[in-house]
Amino acid sequence: MRVYLLIMVLAAAITYLMVPVIRRMALAVGAVTGVRARDIHTVPIPRLGGIAMYCGLLVALLVASQIPYLHWVFASGSGVWGVLIGAGIMCLVGAIDDIWQLDWYAKLAGQVLAAGAMAWQGVQLASVPFMGLTVGSSRLSLFVTVMVVIVVANAVNFMDGLDGLAAGIVGIAGSAFFAYSYFLARDASPDNYAAVSSVVVAALVGICVGFLPHNFHPASIFMGDSGALMLGMVIAGAGILVTGQIDPANTSVGDSFPAYMPILVPAAVILLPLIDFVWAVVRRLARGQSPFHADAGHLHHRLLRRGHSHQGAVLTLYLWAAIASLTCVALVILPGKYVIPVSAVAVVMAIVVTRRALKWHKGERIKADDDTRIPDENVVGDD
């Protein structure tokens, strides 16, 4: 565990220290989010924070590769380098969009390239541990992997609409995912807890923690597409890695349907972004719009219209993300008879909190309705 904590702390420290440097760079190149009618921030905010986060990820994983305990994790074909390469390409695509505003199809092409590069390095969804389903061919495996990565990356990007929201939710999801991967590895190999997915997720949690002090409301920098798409890429890659890490049907972890966990846990940890993404796509297609046409119908917008303050909306969504991800992970570790009652109480409390407006500052309500149209093809981070 100490090795993983070292990776988290290192990733957090590098990210935190790099943010001021990237902020100055963003101002120099004009990567700044202006103030629009629907925005809560009242002054232009620089973006490109994702570059600082990638620096933290890169340094943490490079240092981890030199630790003897983790030596086999970084062996050729392990998948860590594939995730790092794919995340780098995704960050670059997002950074280009943050500066020059790519058309949606150009951005999508870049996402396909990033996901394909990661899959080419061996991070592929070759099997789905759900009722014995397997992907039938290498081409189908590549296609499914690319589709999963693109959906998850854009789900995180769509959720990135308030200060600290995406980084916080991915950090919470990553923490739950780390616990799942760690306990799974410990159960499979009591003498060595090193696991590819655990290393990747530890670094992911670290960069989220390091970025949040700069990004929580009022934010001094936005992560932009360079950060949101990259975070989605990393957590998708970790989810794909963990499905091949171990055969959970042959382990003793938990008493509740362990064979379903490798697909349920990755889905649960990003449940909130996925719900928001699916609803956004359905809503826009029903209106005859492009799925990438930005509007003000996201979950965080709806909370703001209910009277929640900026911080209140973010913390409410943190709560739901924690309940969804931690409940599923707890079912792996503890018997369901203990987990389900506690989770039910937590859900009731979350419903009460969601219905009651959490206000830190008066007057922080969104200025647009569901039909608001803005000129951007997509929301550009933390807006």
N, C-alpha and C positions, 0 to 999 in steps of 0.2 A: 504493500500500500504506500510506503514512503516514496518509492520510485515514482508512482503515479502522482502523488502530491507534489513532488519536485517538478514534474512535467507541467502540471497545472499552474504552479506558482511562476515558473519560468515563462510560460506562455502569457500569463497575465501581466507580468512585469514588462516584458518586451512590448506587448501591445500598448500598455499604459504609457510607456516612455516614447513610443513612436507616434502616438496620436498628435502631439503638438507639432512635430515635424511635418506630418502629412497635412495637418490643417493649414500650415503656411504654404505648402505646395498647392493645395486645392485653391487657395485664394489667388496664388500666382497664375494658375492656368485657367481660372474662371469657372472651376467646378463648384458652383454655388447654387443652392436652392433658393429661389426668390420667394416672395410673399404673394400668395394667391388668395382669392376671396374665401376659399374653403379652409385655409390653413390657420392653425392656432399660433404658430410662431410669428412674431411681429417684425423680425429683422432677418435679412438673408443669412443662411447658415451654410458653411462649406460642407461638402460631402467628401467622398473618397476614403472614409474611415475604414473601409474594407481592406485597403492596402496595409494599414497598420495592423489589422487583425491577421492578415496573411503573413506578415513579417513575424508576428508572435508564433503562429502555427509552424512556420518554416524553421525558425531557430529552435523551438522546443523539440521538434521531431529530429532535427539534426543532432542536437545534444543527446537525445534519448538513444539515437542509433549508436552512440559511443559507450553506452552503459552495458557492461557484460551481461547483466541479468536479462536484458532485452535483446541480446544479440540475435537470437533466432527469429524474433519478430520482424527484423529488418532484412532477413535473408531474401534473396532474389525470388520474386513471385509471391511474396507475403501479402502484398496489397497496400502496404503503407505508402510506398512510393507512388503507386497508382493514384491513390487519393490525393497525395500532395501535388502531383502533376495536374490532375484534373481540376483541383481547387485553384491552382495557379492560373490555368487557362480561363476558368470561370471568373476569377477575380479580374483578370485582364480585360475580358469581354465587358464585365460590369463597369470597370474604370473608363473604358472607351465610351460607353454609353453615358456615364456620369458627366463626361467632359463634352462630348459632341452629340449626344441624343440620337442613338441609332434607331432606325426603323425597326418595327417589331420582328420582321422576318430576318433581318440581319442579326438581331440579338438572339433569335431562336437558332439560327445557324451556328452561332458561336457556342450556344449551350449544347447543341448536338456534338460539336467538335470536342468540347470539354468532357462530356459524358463518354464519348467514344474513346478518347484518349485514356480515361480511367479504366474503361472496360478492356481496352487493348493491353493494359498492364496487368490484367488478371482479375480485376474486381468486377465479377459478373454474377448475376443471379442465375446460377445454373439449376437450382432446384428451389421449390417453394415447399417448406415443411408443413404443409397443410393437406391432410388427407392423402399424403403420398404423392402429390403432384410434382412433376419434374418438367423442366424446359427441354423440349425435344431435340434441338439442334444448336450448334454454335451460333448460327445466324439468328435464330430466334432468341437465344440467350442474350446476344448483343442488343437486339432490338428491345427486348423487355427491360434490360438494364438501362438503356438510354432513356426509355419512356419513364421509368420510375424516377430516375435522377431529375429529369426535366420537370416532372410533376412536383416533386418535393422542393426543388430549388425555387420554382415559381410560387409554390404555396408559401414559403418563407418570405419571398419578396412581396407577395400580396399583403401579408400580415405586417410588413414593415411600414406602418403608417403613423405611429406615435413615438415620441421620444422614449427610447429604452425598451420598446415593446418586443421587437424581433430578437435583440440580444438577450433580453431577460427570458423570453419563452424558450429560445434555443438552449440557453444556459440551464434552465430547469429541466428541459427534456434531456439534455446531454447528461446531467447529473443522474437522472433516473436510469438512463441507458447505461451509464458507467457502472452503476450498482448491479444492474442485470448482467452485464458482460463479466464483471468481476466475480460475482457469485457463481456464474455458469462455469467460468474457467477454474475456480477453486474447487468446485464439485467434481470436475472432470480430471483435474490433475492437482491433488493436494500438495505436491512437492514444489510446484512451479505455477504461479498465478499469472504469468505473463501471457497476454493475449493481444492480437493485432487490433481488434476493435477497442479494447480498453485503452491502449496507447493513443489511438486516434481521438477517442471521445474525451480523454483526459485533457489533451491539448485543446480540443474544441471548447470545453468548459472554461479553460483558462483564458482563452482569448475573449470570450464573452464577459467574464468577470473583469478583465483588464480594460475593456472598452466601455462598460456601463458607467463608470464615474464621469466620463466625458459626455455620455449620451443620454443619461437620465434627465428628465425635465427639470430645468430648462437646458436643452442640449447645446453644447458648443460646437459639435460636429455631428453629421449624419454618416451612417455607414454606406449609404447609397447602394446601387445595384452591385457594386464591387464587393460589398460585404454581405448583403442579403442572399445573393445567388451563391456566393462562396460558402456561406454557412449551410445553405440547403444542400449543396454538393457534398460537403463533409459529412453531415448527419445521414444523408442517403447512402454514402459510401460505407459508413460504419454499420448501418443496418444491413447492407448487402454482405459485408464481411462477417457479421455475427451469425447469419443464417448458415454459413459454411464452417463456422468455428467448431461446432460440436453437434453430435446427434442427441438432442435433448430427450428423446424417447428412451435413451439408454442411461439417463442420469437419474439421481435421486433428489434433485432440487425441487422442492415444493411438492404439494399433494394435489395441485389443481391443474389438470390437463397440460402437463409440461410440453407435450408434443406440439401444441398450438402456439407456445410462447414466442418462438422466433419470428412469427409473422404478426402476432398481436402486439408485442412490445414495441417494435419499430413504428407500427401504426398508431399506438396509443401515445407515444411520446411526442408525435407531431400531429395529434388529433385536431387541435385547435386550428393550426394553419391549413390542414387539409379540408376541414369543414368550411372555413372561410373561402378557400380557393374554389372548391366545388360549387358553393353557393354563388360566388362571383361569376363563374363561367356560365352557370345556368341562367342567372339573372340577366347577364348581358346578351346571351344568345336569344333569350326570350324577347328581348327588346330589339333584336335585329342588329346588335352591335358586335364588334370584334370582342373576343374574350379578353383582349389586352386593353380595351377601352376603359380608362380609369373612371370611377364614380365614387360616390360617398355612401355606399351601401355596405361597407365592411363591418365586421363585428365591433371594432373600436369606434367607428362612426356612430353606430346605433347606441352604444353606451354613452357617448358624449351627448347625443340628443335626448337621452333619458335624464340628463342633468349631472352625470358624473363629471368630476374635474378631470383634467389631463392625467394627473397621477392616479386618481381613483379608477379611471378606466383601465389604465395599464396594470395596476395592482389587482383589479378584479380578474383580468385575463390571466395574470400570473397564477392566481388562485385556481382557476379552472385547469390550466395547464398542469399544475402540480397534482391536482386530484386525478386527472386522467392518466398521467404517466406513472405516478407513484403507486396508484392502485394496482395497475397491471404488473408492475415490478414486484410489489408486495405479494401478489398471488404466486410468484415464482418462489419466494423465500419462505412465506408463512402459509399455514392452512387457511382456506377460504372462510371458514367459520369465524375466524378472527378479523380478517381483512374486510369482508363485505359489510358487516354492521358499522365499522368505523368509517368506511367509505360512504355509506348511505347517510350517516350523520354529516359528513363533510359536504356532500352534495346539497343537502338541505340548507346548511349554513351558507354555501356558495350561492344558492338561489336567493336567499334573503339578502345577501350582500349585493347581488346583481340588481335586484329590484329596488333597493334603497340607494339613492345617489350618494356616492362618496365625494365630498367636496373639500378641496384644499383652498381653492381660490374662487371667488364668485365671478360669474360671467364667463367662465371658460366653457362655452358651448359651441359646437360646430355651426358654421354659418351656411351650410348647404344641405339640401335634401337629397333623397335617393336619386333623383333625376339630374343632379348637377353634372354638367359636362365641362371638362377642362381640356385645353388644347393638347396636353401631353398624351402620348400613346399609352403610357403606363405611369403609375405612381413612382416617383424617384426617391424612395427611401425616407422614412421617418416624416412623412408629410401628413 
